[in-house]
């Protein structure tokens, strides 16, 4: 048996990167392409995202942002505690809510919070933050392996795929099980690169491989559109430099020291 699945999260209104991911997945001959939520936020013109998803048959899991927009909530439920992070989150949320059509608000409200499928012998669960909480941050340096193994047992799956943190990572667990943070495509990973990326799960008979695929896109054009829409210059700087300027306080110490700020 041979099967290939593409997975990404955090579009953050970056329709230019989304278009490149879709093109790359076609060149990779991916059987199915999944988005793990957070379609809006951060970037400009959110309504440019939805047609790309629907016309290309991308299967979508609801993120906290999509839940908030779809249910007309006051904030993004992002899970931040720092006042500065919440300040920028509010600016981003208000812009996205104002510029999302009613048609797609209804569409986001109806998205499933989880999806399950099988790839060979592996049962896979897709979620946004974690299977127990839509906006839970699971970081590579602070999430215990035994906790991830418990999540697999509790939900009777072999592979859990999530996003939400903005930084991809994966870990092999006991009993040939895996946790995978598939990354985001809406903004860089706080590593000084302007590229983004998505994850490929490839099964060849019983041999499973997990591959992170870097994606280049027209980030300068995105930055121009962000400025045209009068989004914060801090957001623009992240797109142009690859370094986060916001959402920093949520980062664990080891993740934060890898960045510029």
Backbone as JSON, one array per atom type, in Angstrom:
{
  "sequence": "XXXXXXXXXXXXXXXXXXXXXXXXXXXXXXXXXXXXXXXXXXXXXXXXXXXXXXXXXXXXXXXXXXXXXXXXXXXXXXXXXXXXXXXXXXXXXXXXXXXXXXXXXXXXXXXXXXXXXXXXXXXXXXXXXXXXXXXXXXXXXXXXXXXXXXXXXXXXXXXXXXXXXXXXXXXXXXXXXXXXXXXXXXXXXXXXXXXXXXXXXXXXXXXXXXXXXXXXXXXXXXXXXXXXXXXXXXXXXXXXXXXXXXXXXXXXXXXXXXXXX",
  "N": [[0.85, -1.2, 0.0], [0.51, 2.2, -0.83], [0.41, 5.49, 0.21], [-0.09, 9.01, 0.45], [-0.28, 11.87, 2.43], [-1.04, 15.27, 2.95], [-0.51, 17.85, 5.36], [-1.34, 20.81, 7.09], [-1.38, 23.81, 9.11], [-2.71, 26.87, 10.57], [-3.34, 29.13, 8.56], [-3.74, 31.86, 8.62], [-4.75, 33.93, 7.01], [-2.98, 34.02, 4.9], [-3.11, 33.76, 1.86], [-1.47, 33.57, -0.32], [0.68, 31.9, 0.4], [-0.84, 29.63, 0.92], [-1.8, 28.99, -1.64], [0.6, 28.21, -2.85], [1.26, 25.97, -1.31], [-0.81, 24.24, -2.0], [-0.25, 23.89, -4.75], [2.27, 22.66, -4.52], [1.56, 20.3, -3.2], [0.09, 19.04, -5.16], [2.1, 18.55, -7.03], [3.54, 16.74, -5.56], [1.88, 14.64, -5.65], [-0.1, 14.15, -3.71], [-2.51, 12.32, -1.9], [-4.58, 13.2, -0.2], [-5.35, 16.39, 1.23], [-5.07, 18.21, 4.15], [-6.21, 20.8, 6.31], [-5.53, 22.16, 9.44], [-6.81, 24.2, 10.78], [-7.42, 27.64, 11.98], [-7.85, 29.86, 10.02], [-8.06, 32.59, 9.5], [-6.64, 35.71, 10.78], [-3.79, 37.74, 11.56], [-2.8, 38.14, 8.77], [-3.77, 39.79, 5.58], [-7.0, 40.41, 3.98], [-8.94, 38.09, 4.41], [-10.99, 36.7, 3.07], [-9.92, 35.78, 0.71], [-8.84, 33.36, 1.18], [-10.7, 31.25, 1.53], [-11.96, 30.37, -0.98], [-9.81, 29.03, -2.19], [-9.46, 26.82, -0.53], [-11.95, 25.47, -0.7], [-12.36, 25.04, -3.47], [-10.27, 23.4, -4.09], [-10.66, 21.1, -2.7], [-9.7, 20.8, -0.08], [-9.63, 19.35, 3.08], [-10.9, 20.46, 6.15], [-10.2, 21.2, 9.54], [-11.68, 22.67, 12.37], [-10.26, 25.52, 13.87], [-9.43, 27.45, 16.85], [-9.69, 30.14, 16.15], [-11.41, 30.06, 13.95], [-13.66, 29.0, 15.14], [-14.33, 31.13, 16.84], [-14.79, 33.3, 15.04], [-16.86, 32.18, 13.49], [-18.86, 31.89, 15.38], [-19.41, 34.41, 16.21], [-17.95, 35.57, 18.35], [-16.22, 37.57, 20.88], [-13.46, 37.56, 20.95], [-10.38, 35.87, 19.94], [-9.93, 33.49, 21.28], [-7.33, 32.6, 21.67], [-5.61, 31.89, 23.69], [-3.68, 33.39, 24.96], [-1.9, 35.07, 27.63], [-0.42, 37.27, 28.17], [-0.5, 40.85, 28.3], [0.43, 42.42, 26.1], [0.56, 40.56, 23.99], [-2.17, 39.94, 23.86], [-3.19, 42.4, 23.12], [-2.28, 42.76, 20.43], [-3.45, 40.47, 19.38], [-6.15, 41.11, 19.59], [-6.39, 43.3, 17.82], [-5.84, 41.97, 15.42], [-7.89, 40.06, 15.39], [-10.25, 41.64, 15.32], [-9.96, 42.91, 12.83], [-9.99, 40.67, 11.09], [-12.53, 39.58, 11.61], [-14.21, 41.68, 10.73], [-13.65, 41.66, 8.01], [-14.4, 39.24, 6.98], [-16.68, 37.41, 5.11], [-20.25, 36.87, 5.53], [-21.07, 34.45, 4.49], [-18.81, 32.78, 4.71], [-18.36, 32.9, 7.42], [-20.5, 31.37, 8.4], [-19.78, 28.97, 7.21], [-17.35, 28.36, 8.53], [-18.29, 28.03, 11.13], [-19.54, 25.58, 10.99], [-17.52, 23.74, 10.7], [-15.77, 20.69, 11.55], [-14.46, 19.85, 14.8], [-12.58, 17.9, 15.09], [-11.0, 15.39, 13.05], [-10.88, 12.04, 11.82], [-8.97, 9.46, 10.31], [-7.71, 6.59, 8.5], [-4.48, 5.41, 7.72], [-3.06, 2.98, 6.18], [-2.07, 0.72, 8.64], [-2.31, 2.55, 10.62], [-4.19, 4.56, 12.81], [-5.39, 7.78, 12.63], [-5.7, 10.93, 14.19], [-6.85, 14.17, 13.75], [-6.52, 17.45, 14.93], [-6.8, 20.77, 16.35], [-5.4, 22.32, 18.55], [-5.04, 20.41, 20.72], [-6.33, 17.06, 21.36], [-7.91, 17.36, 23.59], [-8.36, 20.03, 24.07], [-9.12, 22.85, 22.23], [-7.48, 25.11, 21.95], [-5.04, 24.45, 23.08], [-1.6, 24.68, 23.83], [0.96, 22.72, 22.74], [4.17, 22.19, 23.22], [7.42, 21.39, 21.92], [9.6, 21.3, 23.74], [8.51, 21.24, 26.26], [6.41, 19.46, 26.56], [5.5, 16.47, 27.96], [6.45, 13.12, 27.07], [4.97, 10.96, 28.04], [2.49, 12.07, 28.46], [1.6, 12.6, 25.86], [1.45, 10.0, 24.92], [-0.62, 9.08, 26.54], [-2.74, 10.6, 25.53], [-3.0, 9.42, 23.01], [-3.81, 6.85, 23.8], [-6.2, 7.43, 25.16], [-7.81, 8.33, 23.11], [-7.79, 6.3, 21.35], [-6.01, 6.05, 19.1], [-3.24, 6.04, 16.76], [-1.66, 8.03, 15.74], [-1.44, 11.43, 16.4], [-2.17, 14.53, 15.08], [-1.51, 17.95, 15.19], [-1.57, 21.59, 15.54], [-1.39, 24.99, 16.03], [0.7, 26.07, 17.76], [2.51, 27.25, 16.02], [5.03, 26.38, 15.38], [6.67, 23.7, 13.93], [7.03, 20.24, 14.86], [7.88, 16.84, 15.73], [7.35, 13.65, 17.33], [8.31, 10.37, 18.05], [6.48, 7.9, 19.69], [5.94, 5.46, 22.32], [5.23, 2.1, 21.31], [4.96, 2.3, 18.53], [3.68, 4.7, 17.91], [2.78, 8.18, 17.27], [3.26, 11.71, 17.74], [2.53, 14.66, 16.02], [3.26, 17.93, 15.29], [2.14, 19.85, 12.81], [2.92, 22.29, 11.83], [2.63, 25.73, 10.58], [1.34, 27.8, 7.92], [0.95, 30.45, 7.71], [2.69, 32.35, 8.74], [6.26, 32.83, 9.22], [8.5, 30.59, 11.1], [9.75, 31.82, 13.31], [12.51, 31.76, 12.87], [14.19, 33.21, 11.29], [13.88, 32.76, 8.61], [12.07, 33.4, 5.63], [10.43, 31.54, 4.56], [7.67, 29.18, 4.74], [5.89, 26.18, 5.73], [4.73, 22.74, 5.27], [3.51, 19.48, 6.32], [4.25, 16.17, 5.28], [2.79, 13.02, 5.36], [3.77, 9.85, 4.64], [3.06, 6.66, 3.52], [4.47, 3.6, 2.84], [3.81, 0.49, 2.15], [4.17, -0.87, 5.27], [5.85, 1.06, 6.16], [6.28, 4.08, 7.57], [6.78, 7.49, 6.91], [7.68, 10.79, 7.95], [7.69, 13.98, 6.84], [8.83, 17.27, 6.64], [8.03, 19.96, 4.62], [9.51, 22.68, 3.22], [8.21, 25.81, 2.06], [8.29, 28.29, -0.35], [7.05, 31.57, -1.0], [5.44, 34.54, -2.32], [6.39, 36.65, -0.3], [6.94, 39.34, -0.07], [4.94, 40.59, -1.53], [2.76, 39.88, 0.08], [3.39, 41.36, 2.38], [3.14, 43.95, 1.36], [0.36, 44.03, 0.86], [-0.54, 43.77, 3.47], [0.29, 46.2, 4.56], [-1.23, 47.92, 2.98], [-3.71, 47.32, 3.99], [-3.46, 48.38, 6.43], [-2.53, 46.92, 8.63], [-0.76, 45.98, 11.68], [2.6, 47.18, 11.84], [4.4, 45.58, 13.12], [3.53, 42.99, 12.5], [4.06, 42.94, 9.79], [6.85, 43.14, 9.79], [7.58, 40.62, 10.79], [6.84, 38.95, 8.64], [8.62, 39.87, 6.68], [11.15, 39.41, 7.75], [11.27, 36.95, 9.05], [11.34, 36.66, 11.76], [9.59, 36.48, 14.83], [7.68, 39.1, 16.21], [5.59, 39.44, 17.83], [3.35, 37.59, 20.03], [5.19, 36.39, 21.67], [5.47, 35.93, 24.41], [4.18, 33.62, 25.03], [5.84, 31.61, 24.3], [7.87, 28.86, 25.36], [10.93, 28.9, 27.31], [13.2, 27.71, 25.96], [12.38, 27.64, 23.31], [12.02, 30.35, 22.87], [14.56, 31.55, 23.07], [15.74, 30.88, 20.7], [14.91, 32.72, 18.9], [14.99, 36.17, 17.64], [14.08, 38.11, 19.38]],
  "CA": [[0.0, 0.0, 0.0], [1.22, 3.48, -0.85], [-0.49, 6.63, 0.36], [0.59, 10.23, 0.87], [-1.23, 12.84, 2.97], [-0.45, 16.56, 3.3], [-1.13, 18.46, 6.53], [-0.83, 22.12, 7.48], [-2.26, 24.59, 9.97], [-2.44, 28.3, 10.67], [-3.24, 29.88, 7.31], [-3.62, 33.25, 9.05], [-5.1, 34.77, 5.85], [-1.88, 34.05, 3.92], [-3.6, 33.02, 0.7], [-0.36, 33.35, -1.25], [1.36, 30.67, 0.83], [-1.79, 28.53, 0.73], [-1.78, 28.64, -3.06], [1.86, 27.49, -3.13], [1.16, 24.65, -0.67], [-1.69, 23.42, -2.84], [0.51, 23.54, -5.95], [3.3, 21.7, -4.15], [0.93, 19.02, -2.87], [-0.26, 18.42, -6.44], [3.34, 18.04, -7.61], [3.93, 15.59, -4.74], [0.84, 13.62, -5.85], [-0.73, 13.87, -2.42], [-3.85, 11.75, -2.01], [-5.51, 14.08, 0.51], [-4.72, 17.55, 1.85], [-5.84, 18.63, 5.32], [-5.86, 22.01, 7.04], [-5.89, 21.95, 10.84], [-7.51, 25.32, 11.37], [-6.98, 29.03, 12.08], [-7.82, 30.33, 8.63], [-7.83, 34.03, 9.53], [-5.68, 36.3, 11.72], [-2.43, 38.17, 11.18], [-2.64, 38.62, 7.41], [-4.8, 40.62, 4.97], [-8.0, 39.9, 3.05], [-9.21, 36.69, 4.74], [-11.9, 36.04, 2.13], [-9.18, 35.18, -0.4], [-8.41, 32.02, 1.6], [-11.74, 30.21, 1.48], [-12.14, 29.73, -2.29], [-8.7, 28.11, -2.44], [-9.72, 25.6, 0.23], [-13.13, 24.76, -1.17], [-12.21, 24.63, -4.86], [-9.24, 22.36, -4.2], [-11.04, 19.92, -1.93], [-8.94, 20.66, 1.17], [-10.46, 19.01, 4.24], [-10.53, 21.46, 7.15], [-10.57, 21.08, 10.95], [-11.92, 23.99, 12.96], [-9.36, 26.05, 14.88], [-10.07, 28.38, 17.79], [-10.02, 31.37, 15.43], [-12.58, 29.77, 13.12], [-14.77, 28.86, 16.08], [-14.7, 32.46, 17.31], [-15.38, 34.06, 13.94], [-18.12, 31.55, 13.1], [-19.86, 32.04, 16.44], [-19.54, 35.85, 16.53], [-17.41, 35.83, 19.68], [-15.54, 38.85, 21.03], [-12.02, 37.43, 20.8], [-9.93, 34.71, 19.16], [-9.7, 32.31, 22.14], [-6.0, 32.13, 21.31], [-4.95, 31.31, 24.86], [-2.6, 34.24, 25.46], [-2.08, 35.68, 28.95], [0.35, 38.51, 28.23], [-1.28, 41.97, 27.79], [0.88, 42.85, 24.77], [0.09, 39.56, 23.04], [-3.61, 40.08, 23.71], [-3.42, 43.65, 22.38], [-2.13, 42.48, 19.0], [-4.45, 39.46, 19.02], [-7.43, 41.8, 19.44], [-6.32, 44.03, 16.55], [-5.91, 40.98, 14.35], [-9.22, 39.44, 15.38], [-11.25, 42.61, 14.87], [-9.79, 43.08, 11.39], [-10.43, 39.46, 10.41], [-13.99, 39.48, 11.73], [-14.81, 42.71, 9.88], [-13.38, 41.42, 6.6], [-14.85, 37.9, 6.6], [-18.07, 37.43, 4.65], [-21.2, 36.07, 6.29], [-21.06, 33.1, 3.92], [-17.72, 31.98, 5.26], [-18.56, 32.76, 8.87], [-21.38, 30.21, 8.55], [-18.98, 27.8, 6.81], [-16.41, 28.06, 9.61], [-19.03, 27.55, 12.3], [-19.92, 24.18, 10.78], [-16.35, 22.86, 10.57], [-15.6, 19.74, 12.66], [-13.32, 20.14, 15.69], [-11.62, 16.82, 14.89], [-11.22, 14.44, 11.97], [-10.12, 10.8, 11.94], [-8.87, 8.61, 9.13], [-6.69, 5.54, 8.62], [-3.47, 5.3, 6.68], [-2.52, 1.65, 6.46], [-2.42, 0.2, 9.97], [-2.31, 3.66, 11.58], [-5.37, 5.39, 13.01], [-4.9, 9.15, 12.75], [-6.62, 11.95, 14.68], [-6.47, 15.54, 13.44], [-7.14, 18.45, 15.79], [-6.1, 22.06, 16.23], [-4.41, 22.44, 19.62], [-4.89, 19.03, 21.21], [-7.64, 16.41, 21.37], [-8.71, 17.7, 24.77], [-8.62, 21.47, 24.15], [-8.87, 23.41, 20.9], [-6.41, 26.11, 21.94], [-3.93, 24.02, 23.94], [-0.25, 24.76, 23.26], [1.84, 21.58, 23.02], [5.5, 22.58, 22.74], [8.39, 20.3, 21.85], [10.52, 21.25, 24.87], [7.82, 21.2, 27.56], [5.33, 18.48, 26.58], [6.04, 15.14, 28.32], [6.1, 12.01, 26.18], [3.93, 10.11, 28.64], [1.21, 12.75, 28.25], [1.22, 12.37, 24.46], [1.05, 8.59, 24.84], [-1.94, 8.99, 27.17], [-3.71, 11.14, 24.57], [-3.22, 8.37, 22.01], [-4.62, 5.78, 24.41], [-7.54, 7.94, 25.48], [-8.59, 8.53, 21.88], [-7.66, 5.07, 20.57], [-5.37, 6.35, 17.81], [-1.79, 5.81, 16.69], [-1.01, 9.29, 15.36], [-2.17, 12.67, 16.64], [-1.61, 15.67, 14.36], [-2.04, 19.21, 15.69], [-0.85, 22.78, 15.08], [-1.65, 26.02, 17.04], [1.86, 26.75, 18.33], [3.23, 27.99, 14.99], [6.35, 25.79, 15.16], [6.46, 22.28, 13.69], [7.91, 19.25, 15.49], [7.24, 15.53, 15.83], [7.99, 12.75, 18.29], [7.87, 8.98, 18.05], [6.06, 7.47, 21.01], [6.01, 4.02, 22.55], [4.24, 1.3, 20.61], [4.84, 2.74, 17.13], [2.72, 5.8, 17.84], [3.45, 9.44, 16.95], [2.62, 13.01, 17.8], [3.08, 15.53, 14.99], [2.8, 19.3, 15.08], [2.35, 19.95, 11.37], [3.39, 23.62, 11.48], [1.67, 26.69, 10.02], [1.78, 28.41, 6.65], [0.59, 31.86, 7.7], [3.85, 33.19, 9.04], [7.47, 32.02, 9.45], [8.59, 29.88, 12.38], [10.65, 32.5, 14.24], [13.84, 31.2, 12.64], [14.94, 34.06, 10.38], [13.6, 32.39, 7.23], [10.76, 33.88, 5.18], [9.66, 30.4, 4.1], [6.77, 28.49, 5.66], [5.99, 24.78, 5.36], [3.69, 21.8, 5.67], [4.0, 18.14, 6.66], [3.8, 15.03, 4.48], [2.79, 11.66, 5.9], [3.85, 8.93, 3.5], [3.07, 5.25, 3.9], [4.88, 2.65, 1.81], [3.53, -0.73, 2.9], [4.04, -0.5, 6.69], [6.91, 2.01, 6.45], [5.74, 5.43, 7.67], [7.75, 8.59, 6.97], [7.15, 12.11, 8.27], [8.59, 14.91, 6.17], [8.44, 18.68, 6.63], [8.34, 20.5, 3.3], [9.55, 24.15, 3.2], [7.49, 26.42, 0.95], [8.54, 29.7, -0.63], [5.92, 32.28, -1.6], [5.74, 35.96, -2.53], [6.18, 37.29, 0.99], [6.96, 40.8, -0.23], [3.59, 40.98, -1.93], [1.91, 39.79, 1.26], [3.71, 42.5, 3.23], [2.53, 45.13, 0.74], [-1.07, 43.98, 1.1], [-0.74, 44.03, 4.89], [0.4, 47.65, 4.75], [-2.4, 48.54, 2.35], [-4.83, 47.1, 4.9], [-3.12, 49.07, 7.69], [-2.25, 45.99, 9.72], [0.4, 46.45, 12.46], [3.92, 47.04, 11.22], [5.04, 44.45, 13.77], [3.18, 41.81, 11.72], [4.79, 43.06, 8.51], [8.26, 42.84, 10.06], [7.72, 39.16, 10.89], [6.77, 38.39, 7.29], [9.8, 40.28, 5.91], [12.41, 39.0, 8.37], [11.23, 35.59, 9.58], [11.42, 36.67, 13.23], [8.37, 36.91, 15.5], [7.71, 40.32, 17.01], [4.43, 39.32, 18.72], [3.08, 36.21, 20.51], [6.46, 35.89, 22.19], [5.42, 35.55, 25.82], [3.65, 32.25, 25.14], [6.91, 30.67, 23.98], [8.75, 28.38, 26.43], [12.26, 29.52, 27.29], [14.11, 27.17, 24.94], [11.9, 28.09, 22.0], [12.17, 31.8, 22.72], [15.96, 31.95, 22.88], [16.13, 30.65, 19.31], [14.48, 33.87, 18.11], [15.75, 37.41, 17.74], [13.58, 38.97, 20.45]],
  "C": [[0.88, 1.24, 0.0], [0.18, 4.6, -0.74], [0.29, 7.82, 0.89], [-0.47, 11.27, 1.25], [-0.48, 14.12, 3.32], [-1.24, 17.22, 4.42], [-0.5, 19.82, 6.82], [-1.84, 22.81, 8.39], [-1.97, 26.07, 9.81], [-2.27, 29.02, 9.35], [-3.07, 31.37, 7.6], [-3.83, 34.24, 7.91], [-4.0, 34.84, 4.8], [-2.27, 33.19, 2.71], [-2.5, 32.74, -0.31], [0.41, 32.08, -0.89], [0.45, 29.46, 0.64], [-1.8, 28.06, -0.73], [-0.53, 27.83, -3.41], [1.85, 26.1, -2.5], [0.29, 23.72, -1.51], [-0.97, 22.98, -4.11], [1.57, 22.49, -5.65], [2.71, 20.33, -3.86], [0.51, 18.29, -4.14], [0.99, 17.83, -7.11], [3.85, 16.81, -6.86], [2.96, 14.42, -4.88], [0.25, 13.15, -4.53], [-2.15, 13.36, -2.63], [-4.9, 12.63, -1.37], [-4.71, 15.21, 1.16], [-5.64, 18.06, 2.95], [-5.3, 19.93, 5.89], [-6.39, 21.87, 8.46], [-6.34, 23.22, 11.55], [-6.71, 26.59, 11.57], [-6.75, 29.59, 10.68], [-7.54, 31.82, 8.55], [-6.77, 34.4, 10.54], [-4.43, 36.77, 11.0], [-2.35, 38.83, 9.81], [-3.84, 39.38, 6.87], [-5.84, 39.8, 4.2], [-8.34, 38.42, 3.27], [-10.11, 35.98, 3.73], [-11.2, 35.47, 0.9], [-8.75, 33.74, -0.09], [-9.44, 30.95, 1.25], [-11.93, 29.59, 0.1], [-11.02, 28.74, -2.63], [-8.93, 26.77, -1.73], [-10.86, 24.8, -0.4], [-12.96, 24.25, -2.6], [-11.2, 23.5, -5.03], [-9.49, 21.15, -3.3], [-10.24, 19.7, -0.66], [-9.91, 20.38, 2.31], [-9.97, 19.83, 5.43], [-11.08, 21.1, 8.53], [-10.72, 22.49, 11.51], [-10.86, 24.35, 14.01], [-10.1, 27.01, 15.8], [-10.49, 29.68, 17.1], [-11.3, 31.18, 14.62], [-13.83, 29.62, 13.98], [-15.26, 30.24, 16.54], [-15.39, 33.28, 16.23], [-16.76, 33.5, 13.59], [-19.23, 31.74, 14.11], [-19.99, 33.47, 16.94], [-19.06, 36.17, 17.95], [-16.6, 37.13, 19.69], [-14.03, 38.75, 20.82], [-11.68, 36.09, 20.16], [-9.78, 33.43, 19.96], [-8.31, 31.72, 21.9], [-5.24, 31.52, 22.48], [-3.79, 32.13, 25.4], [-2.94, 34.79, 26.84], [-1.37, 37.02, 29.06], [-0.46, 39.67, 27.63], [-0.86, 42.43, 26.38], [0.43, 41.85, 23.7], [-1.4, 39.7, 22.79], [-3.99, 41.36, 22.97], [-3.35, 43.4, 20.88], [-3.14, 41.43, 18.53], [-5.81, 40.12, 18.78], [-7.46, 42.61, 18.14], [-6.52, 43.09, 15.38], [-7.32, 40.4, 14.24], [-10.28, 40.41, 14.84], [-11.17, 42.84, 13.36], [-10.35, 41.87, 10.64], [-11.95, 39.33, 10.45], [-14.69, 40.45, 10.78], [-14.71, 42.36, 8.41], [-13.68, 39.99, 6.15], [-16.33, 37.94, 6.25], [-18.96, 36.56, 5.51], [-21.23, 34.62, 5.79], [-19.99, 32.23, 4.56], [-17.73, 31.93, 6.78], [-19.43, 31.54, 9.16], [-20.62, 28.93, 8.24], [-18.02, 27.39, 7.92], [-17.11, 27.5, 10.84], [-19.33, 26.06, 12.2], [-18.74, 23.22, 10.67], [-16.23, 21.91, 11.76], [-14.38, 20.1, 13.51], [-12.23, 19.08, 15.59], [-11.99, 16.02, 13.65], [-10.38, 13.2, 12.25], [-10.09, 10.1, 10.58], [-7.8, 7.55, 9.39], [-5.75, 5.6, 7.43], [-2.71, 4.0, 6.95], [-2.99, 1.17, 7.81], [-2.59, 1.31, 11.0], [-3.66, 4.38, 11.61], [-4.91, 6.79, 13.38], [-6.02, 10.07, 13.24], [-6.05, 13.32, 14.35], [-7.24, 16.5, 14.34], [-6.37, 19.76, 15.64], [-5.01, 22.2, 17.29], [-4.04, 21.09, 20.19], [-6.26, 18.37, 21.18], [-8.51, 16.82, 22.54], [-9.08, 19.17, 24.84], [-8.19, 22.14, 22.85], [-7.7, 24.38, 20.87], [-5.25, 25.75, 22.87], [-2.6, 24.1, 23.18], [0.56, 23.53, 23.7], [3.19, 21.86, 22.38], [6.46, 21.39, 22.81], [9.2, 20.17, 23.14], [9.83, 21.09, 26.22], [6.72, 20.15, 27.65], [5.88, 17.09, 26.86], [5.57, 14.06, 27.35], [4.97, 11.18, 26.75], [2.55, 10.75, 28.49], [0.71, 12.52, 26.83], [0.77, 10.92, 24.26], [-0.33, 8.37, 25.45], [-3.02, 9.52, 26.22], [-4.03, 10.1, 23.49], [-4.1, 7.26, 22.57], [-6.06, 6.24, 24.63], [-8.42, 8.04, 24.24], [-8.45, 7.37, 20.9], [-7.12, 5.34, 19.16], [-3.87, 6.09, 17.91], [-1.01, 7.09, 16.41], [-1.95, 10.44, 15.68], [-1.44, 13.79, 15.91], [-2.3, 16.94, 14.84], [-1.22, 20.36, 15.11], [-0.88, 23.8, 16.23], [-0.41, 26.76, 17.54], [2.62, 27.59, 17.31], [4.61, 27.44, 14.69], [6.19, 24.27, 15.04], [7.46, 21.44, 14.5], [7.16, 17.91, 15.51], [8.02, 14.67, 16.81], [7.41, 11.34, 18.13], [7.6, 8.55, 19.49], [6.19, 5.95, 21.14], [4.91, 3.3, 21.76], [3.98, 1.74, 19.19], [3.73, 3.77, 16.97], [3.5, 7.12, 17.69], [2.58, 10.62, 17.35], [3.31, 13.92, 16.79], [2.44, 16.91, 15.07], [3.15, 19.64, 13.63], [2.87, 21.32, 10.92], [2.27, 24.5, 10.95], [2.23, 27.27, 8.73], [1.52, 29.91, 6.63], [1.71, 32.82, 8.0], [5.05, 32.29, 9.31], [7.53, 31.49, 10.87], [9.57, 30.5, 13.37], [12.08, 31.97, 14.13], [14.66, 32.01, 11.64], [14.77, 33.71, 8.92], [12.21, 32.92, 6.85], [9.89, 32.74, 4.65], [8.69, 29.91, 5.18], [6.84, 27.0, 5.29], [4.8, 23.95, 5.81], [4.3, 20.42, 5.82], [3.4, 17.1, 5.72], [3.89, 13.76, 5.32], [2.77, 10.72, 4.72], [3.96, 7.5, 4.0], [3.42, 4.4, 2.7], [4.87, 1.27, 2.44], [3.36, -0.36, 4.37], [5.1, 0.52, 7.11], [6.34, 3.43, 6.4], [6.86, 6.45, 7.72], [7.02, 9.9, 7.21], [8.15, 13.13, 7.73], [8.02, 16.32, 6.23], [8.93, 19.31, 5.34], [8.35, 22.03, 3.35], [8.9, 24.68, 1.92], [7.88, 27.9, 0.84], [7.31, 30.31, -1.29], [6.31, 33.76, -1.72], [5.46, 36.75, -1.26], [6.21, 38.81, 0.9], [5.59, 41.32, -0.66], [2.63, 40.92, -0.75], [2.14, 40.99, 2.17], [3.1, 43.79, 2.67], [1.03, 45.17, 1.0], [-1.39, 44.24, 2.57], [-0.66, 45.52, 5.18], [-0.77, 48.4, 4.13], [-3.62, 48.43, 3.25], [-4.6, 47.69, 6.29], [-3.04, 48.12, 8.89], [-0.96, 46.42, 10.44], [1.72, 46.2, 11.75], [4.71, 45.91, 11.86], [4.75, 43.15, 13.02], [3.97, 41.78, 10.41], [6.25, 42.68, 8.7], [8.5, 41.33, 10.15], [7.73, 38.51, 9.52], [8.05, 38.68, 6.52], [11.1, 39.72, 6.46], [12.44, 37.54, 8.82], [11.33, 35.51, 11.09], [10.1, 37.17, 13.81], [8.63, 38.2, 16.27], [6.54, 40.35, 18.0], [4.24, 37.85, 19.08], [4.33, 35.57, 21.09], [6.35, 35.34, 23.61], [4.9, 34.12, 26.02], [4.74, 31.21, 24.9], [7.63, 30.18, 25.23], [10.16, 28.93, 26.24], [13.15, 29.02, 26.16], [13.68, 27.55, 23.54], [12.17, 29.57, 21.81], [13.62, 32.2, 22.45], [16.47, 31.69, 21.46], [15.8, 31.85, 18.43], [15.37, 35.08, 18.31], [15.35, 38.21, 18.97], [13.26, 38.17, 21.72]]
}
